[in-house]
Structure formats: C-alpha cells, structure tokens
Amino acid sequence: MNQKIIIFIGVDNSGKTTIAQKLSNEIGIPYYKKENEKSLFNNRDLNILFSEAFYMYSFLDKTGYSIIRDREYPCEFSLSKVYQRETREDLIWELDNKYFNLNTFFIFCYKDEYKNFSDELISFDKIEEIKNKYEEFLSLTKNKYLKLNTTDENLENQLLKIKEFIGE
C-alpha cells in the first residue's frame, strides 16, 4: 500500500471528526486526533506546538505509515490569523513543503450554514472569518486538497467523494 497522509481541516462542527473516523474504518488507515487539542487552544506554547508537528512529520516520513489526522498545522495558520495570535508562519510553510514530499491530502470540511453551533472556544461570529482563512491557506499550499461541503450531512456521499479524491 502506498503511504497516504489525510488531514482533515475546517471550522469546528463541520463534521471533520465523524467523517475522518468513518473513513478510517472503511479504508483501514489509522485515525489520530490529539487528546489535548482544546486545552492547547488557550495555552499555546509555540515550541511544543511545532516540535510535535515536526516530530509527527519525521515519524511518518521515516516509517512510511499512513494516517488520517484530525487537524494539523493548517489550523494554526487559520486560527492564529483570526485570533491575531503570535505564530511561526515560516515553520508552517516549512511543514507544508515537507508534507508535499509525502502523499498528503487535505480535506477541508465546511458548511454553508451552521445550525446549533456549539463550541466552548470558538465564537459563532468568527466562523466565516475562520473559513476564509482556511481558504487562504488552501490557495497557498502545494498539497492536494478537497473542499468538502458538509451542509447536507450526507456521510455516505461525502465518503464517496473523499475516496475518489484520494484514489481509494
């Protein structure tokens, strides 16, 4: 099997986790989501954030393992811009170049409207801005990406689109 790195990105409540987990079950590639993702949002240490990101890249590069990730460095790009937080854009683009050398696919999940939006860290009024910053990232990345509108919540249809995109 050829290595595949599949990274789900997008606004909270867009279906990333549900879709990523189901895709993992269907194609047999392990799913990974950082356990302390929410706590890192407010208590960010850029050294830890980027050392973990580079470690994950190095691990995948050296092992040839495939993985489905729920969030990664594109999220730092988007959220740091929206919340005007300090970041290291140079390291974001270094990671992007490195992942380009692997078989990396971004799945950008978004909705036309967010009904019953609930998140303890992201405010509803920031959704459109966050979505726009992900779009900006995608316009700059060298990696392959799929913009997946999840408004209809049709999981089977979404999985078909993703599998076709990644060649499964």
Buried (B, 14 or more C-beta within 10 A) or exposed (E): EEBBBBBBBBBBBBBBBBBBBBBBEEBEBEBBBBEEEEEBBEEBEBEEBBEEBBEBBEEBBEEEEBBBBBBBBBBBBBBBBBBEEEBBEEBBBBBBEBBEEBBBBBBBBBBEEBEEBEBEEBEEEBBEEBBEBBBEBBEEBEBEBBEBEBEEEEBEEBBEBBEEBBEB
